């Protein structure tokens, strides 16, 4: 699987160009599935208007509204009640999976419960585009600062498809988001290499190569 791990979505031309490079074709030729699941459990998002805005592409984060050939919904909480033959072919046929932000452990839990997490290693040509928690879920750990909902088994690990952690929404002091001082404080509670990235930055991972794509502000906190 190819990963485009963003803080704020496909917010500028550089991130968009990287998405096209990873997909290997123009966006207008790609079929996408959007995953709103993470939003339900986050106290600042929740069920209701925000998931609808993400799904319809009317929210503040450019993801679903990029001009895809087609867009469908992959609701992870529904998948355990379905036979795999009902949804696995749909996932395999998608060029891109768009994962909303929200609660990272809730997303991780339902990726595991649904079977999607086990399927990822087979999706070698698929691009995963994460937004905030949708990016952090691919890391080995998120740190206590980003934990709200906890799974029933108490497991706070994330998927570990990459070997680094991410502090998203890096912002200057006094701006909405996480200041550099807050990111450096967060770093004391994670063990992995780590990046802090703003909403104009993405981390691209494909073919063993990790690249930072940015028109904004980012920092390697630990190598």
N, C-alpha and C positions, 0 to 999 in steps of 0.2 A: 504494500500500500504506500502511496505517496501522500505526504502530509504538508498542508499549508496551515500553519498554526498562527492565528491572528489574535489580536486583542480586541479590535473593533470591527472586524469584517473586512471586506474588499474595498477599502476606503480610498485608494488612490491608484494611479495608473501603473506604478511599479508593482504593486501587489497583484493587480489585474493581469499584467503581463506575465508574472510568475505563474499565476493560475493557468493561463493559456499554455505556457511552456510545459507545465506538469501534465496537463490534460492531453497535450499533443494535437490539439485542434481548437478552432475558435469556440467561444462560449455558445454561440448560436447553434452549434452542432452537437452540444453536450446535453445529455439527459441527467437531471439532478433529482435527488431525493433530499428533502429537508427533515431534520430531526428536532422537534421542539421540546423533547422530553425534559431536558435540564431545567427549563423555566419553571416548572410546576412547583418545585420544592424550595425555591429561593425566596426569602422573606421580602425582597424588594421587587420581585417579579410576580411569581405565583401564577395560578391558572386564571383564565379570563382574557383580558384585552391584549396583554403582551404576547402570548403565544399566537393569538390570531394575527397580530401585526407582523410577527416573524413569518408565519406561514404565507401571508398575503403579500409580503414584501413592502409593507407600508410603515415599518418601524424605522428607527434611526440608523440601523446597521446594514450596510449594503451586502446582501447575501443572495436572497431569493429573487431579487429584482434586477438581475444582471443581464437578462435577455437570453435565458436558457432555451434550448429546443423544446424541453418539457420539464415540468417540475411536479413531483409527487410528494406525499407525506409518508414518512416511516415513523410510526408511533411505537416506541419500544415497549411501553407498558402493555400494549395489546398483543405483542408477538408470542408470549408464552401460552396464550390461549388458542393459537393457530397452529395448524400443521406446517412444518417447514416448507413443504412444497407450495404453500400459499404465498410465502414472502421471500424465501431465499432467492428464487429466480429473479424477482424484481430487483433485489439488491445487486445481484451479479450483473444485471443488464445496465445498471446506472454507471455513468462516467464519473459522477461527483456525488459525495455525501456532504451535506451542509448541516453542521451541528451547532445549534443555538447555545448561547451562554445561559447561565443560571446557576444551579447547584451542581458542582462537579461530582460529588459522591453519589448523588441521586442518579445522575447520568451514568456513572460508572456501574452502579448497582444494576441498572436496567440493561446496560450493554451486556453484562454478564448473565443476568437472568434470562434475557431474550435469546441468547446464543450469538448475538452479533459480534461480541468480542472474540469468540472462537473462530468466526468466519473471516476476520480481518486479514489474517495471514494469507488467505487464498485470493484476496482481491488485489493482485499485484499491479494492475493497471488503473485502479480506482484512485481518485484523489479525495482525501478527507480534508475539508475546509472547516476548521474549528473557529468558533467565536468565543473568546474568553474561556469559560468552563469547558466549552467544546474543544479547546486546545489543551487545557490543563489536564484533561482526562487521559491524554496520551503520555503524560509524564510519570515518573515513578512515585512521586509524592507531591502533595500540594501545601503541606504545612497547616498547623492549627488555625492560622489566621483566616483561611479560606474554607473552613469546615463549619457548616450550619446543620444540615441534615446528616444523620448517621445511619448506616445500614443496620438491619437487625442483628447481624453477626458481629458487628463492631469493627469490621475490617475497613481501615481508612486508607489503604493503599489504592493507587490508581493503576492504569494498565501497563505502564512502563514500556511503551513502544519506542520511546526515546530515552536517553540516559540523563536528561537535564530537566530541571523544574523551571516554571515560568511564573513570574509576577506580572500580571497584566495591568493595563490602564495606568502606566507610568505617566505622571503629570507633574508640572512644576508645583512647588509649595503653594498652597492656597487655592489650587485648581481642583475641580472634581477628579477623583481618581486616587492613585497611590503615589505619594511623594517618594523621592529617592531615599529619604531617611526611613520612611516606612518600609520600603523594599529591602533596605539593608538590615532593618530590624527583623523582618520576615525571614531573611537569609539565615539568621542564627537558629532557626527552628527547622531547617531542612538540611539534609546531608549531601544532596546531589549537586553537581554543577548547575548553575542557574543564570537565567537572563531576566532582566526587567525590560519590558517593551511597552511603548505607548500605542495609541489606537491607529497610528499611521505606519505601524511596523508589523511584519510577519516573519516567522521562521519557517523556512522550507526544508523539508527532509525527504530525500529521494536518492536511491542508488548508493547509499552509504555516505552521501554528502549532505552537510548541514550548511544552509546559507541564510543570512539575515537580509531581508529585503525591506527597505525603509525609506520613507520620505519624512521621517520624524525623529524621535529620540529613543534611544535604547542603550542598554549597558550590560556587559557581561559582569555579573556579580561574583561568580566563582567558576573557574575553569576546571 
